[in-house]
Amino acid sequence: MDTATQSLPKEGLRSLLLKYGLDNGGTIGNGLIWEAPIKIFHSSHVSETEIGAYSYISPRTEIQHANIGRYCSIGDNVNVRGSAHPKEWLSSHPFSYRNLYGSSRNYKPPLTFQGYSEKTVIGHDVWIGSRVTILPGVTIGTGAVIGAGAVVAKDVPPYAVVVGNPAKVVKYRFEQALIDRLLQSAWWSYDLPKFLEQQAGVPLDDPEKMLDLLERNGTDVPRIDVRRKRYSRQRDKVVIGSAPPAGT
């Protein structure tokens, strides 16, 4: 059900968003699409981003123009950049494709620049450590781990562990056969926290046994609700509405 409400005090807005599975202690810029539940900690800013269920964003993190999967752990002081700059033009400054000074300069930028809105894609079950910077347009594969302080300038394979500036692969979390099995299982489509409410003793610390369990009893494990919500502002109103399924 779609909802619109007048601007509210911060705590009133937070209570409203909690009803839709968004625990937000930060700020939301030009829009957010999410699956419930997610958590954004205090002092973080998210803009033009999609976030999957059970992902969280730690304090003092800035995320722009990104698609983030489910079960992602994003550390503090992470910077997922929203735009690149043209390096081959007369100037790398954005005046050629965006007028930042409309209050004093009345002109229409003559060019467009694709890098300005290039999406960063973060797969499922990605762990991004503290103080990581991810450049625009990078794809980080499912299951990857990004070490603290890394600068990620190119795509990261699934289940790779990368560190450094520029970030480089130092190892993989598992052997390739298990990686293939994990990816094929799409285990992140299951609502495992809800399953834990129903059944104790789930072997989450043993990936192979857990995959065996899902293969045997997958129909008994609840799935994540794929219905998504959209947050936006229209003048003095906060609007929460339904969003189309991911990938459409």
N, C-alpha and C positions, 0 to 999 in steps of 0.2 A: 504494500500500500504506500502510495506517495504521500509525502507530508511537507508542508511549508509552515514556517514559523517566523514571527518577527524576531529581530535581533534580541538576544538574551544576554544577561550577565554570564561571565565565563563559566561559573559553576552550574547555572541553569542549562547552558548549552551542552556541557559535558554530560549532565544527567540524561538529556534527550538522546545524545549520541550513544550512550551506553545501552539504551533500549534497542539499538540497531547493531549491537556487537562491536562498536568502536569505542575503545577506552582511550580517550585522547587527552593528554596533558600538554601537548604542544600546540602549534598553530598550523592551520591548513591554508594554503595560498589559493591558486587558481583552480582547485578542484581535486577530488580524490574519489576513486572507486575502490570498494573493498568487499571481501567476503568476511562474514562473521565467524569467529571473533578475531580482532587484531588489537594491538596495543602500541600507542605512540607515547613515549615518555616525555617528561617536561623538557622545555627548552629546545625541542626539535621542530623543524619546519619541513612540511611536505607539500609539494605542488605538482599538479598535473601527473599524478602517479596512480598506478593500480597495485593493490596489495592483496595477496591471497591469505586464506584463513590460517590462524595460529602464528603468523609472523609478528615480530615486534621490532620497534626502532628505539634504540637507547637514547639517552639525553644528548643534547647539543649536536645533533646530526642534521644535515641538510640534504634533502633528496628532491630532485627535479627531473621531470620527463623520464620516468622509469616505470617498468613493469616488474613487479616482484612476486615470486611464487609463494607457495605455502610453506609453513614450518621454517621460515628464514629467521636467523638471529643476526641482527644488525647492531654493531657495537656503537660506543659513544664517539662523538667527534668525527663521524664518517661524513665524507663529502661525495655525493653522487652528482656529478656536474650536469647542469642542464643544457649547456651549449658549448660548442667549439667556436673558433674564430677563423676567418679566412686568412690563410698565410700567403697566398699567391696574389692577392689584390694589392692595390696601392697602399691600403691601410688595413690592419687587422681589426681596427675599431668598428663597432656595429653601426655607425652612422649611415653606411651605405645601404643597409637593409632594415634598420629600425630607428625611428626617431625617438630617442630617449628624452628629448628636450622640447616637447610639444608646447610647454608653457612659454617658450621664448623663440622657438624656431618653427615656422609653418611651412614645411616641405614634405613631399611624399618621397620616401626612399626609393631609388630607382632599381634596386636589385633585391633578389631574394637569396637566402642562404640556407641550404638544407640542414647544415650542421646545427643551426640554432634550435631546431626542434627534434633532433635525432634522439630516439629512445635508447635508454640503457636497459638491458634485459637481464634480470637476475632469476635463475631457475628456482627449483624447490630445494628446501633443506640446505640452503647456503648459509655459511657462517662467515660474517665479515667482522674482522677484529677492529680494535680501537684505532682511530686516526687514519683510516684507509681513505684514499682518494680513487674514485673510479671515473675515467674520462667518458665523454659522450659516445654513445653508439656501441659500447662494449657489451658483449654477451658473456655472462658467467654461467657455466653449466651447472645443472642440478648436482647437489652434494659437494660442491667445491668448498674449500676453506681458504680465506684470504687473510694472511698473517698481518698482525698489527703494524701500522705504518706503511703498508705497501701502497704503491702507485700503479694502478692497473690501467694499462694503455692498449691492451689487445685482448682478444677473447680467451677465456679460460675453459679448458675441457671439463666435462663432468667428473666429479670426485677427485679433482686435482687439488693439491695443496700448493699455494703460491706465496712467495715472500719477496720483499725487496723493492727497489726503485731503479729501473722498472721491474715490475713483478715477474718472476719466473717460476716455472713449475719445479718443485724440489722433490715431490713424491706424489703418490696417489693413496687415498685412504684405504683402498682394498685392492685385491688382485682383480684382473680384468674380467674373469668369469663371474665374480660376485658383482662387480659394477654392472655388467650386462644384465644380470638377473634383477638387480635393484631397479634399473631403468625400465626393464620390461614389466616389472610388477606394478609400476605407478602407485606405490604404497601411499603416497601423499594424497591420494584421492579418498583415503579412509579417515574417519574422524576418530583417531586413536585416543585422545583424551576422553571422549564420550564412551569409548569401549572400555577404558579403565574404570569408569564408574560402574560398569556392569560385571567386570571380570578381573580378578586379581591374578598375580603371577604371570603376567604376560612377559615373554622373554625379549624385552626391548634391548637388552645388552648383548644379544646374540643375533646379528642380522640374518644368518642363514636359518636359524630356528624360527625367527619371526616371519620370514618369507614362507617357510613351510606351513606355519599356522595360517597365514593369509590364503595360501593355495588350498588348504584343506577346508577352512571355515570362513572364507571371505564373504560368503553370503550372509553370515551372522554378524559381521562387523559393520557398524553404521558408516555411511558415507558422508562426506562433507556436503553441506547444503550449498549448491552452486549458485543460488540466487545472490545477486550482488546489489549493493547500494551505491548511490552517487551523492556526494556532497558538493554543493556549489552555493555561491552567493549571488543574489539578484537585488541590487541596491540595498535596501535595509532589511532584506530577508535572507535567512538561511533556508535552503531547499534541500531536502533529502528525498531522493526518488529512486526508482528501480533503474538498474543498468543492464544492458544486454549481456549475455553470456560471454565469457572470455574467448577471444579469438574471432569474434564476429564484428 
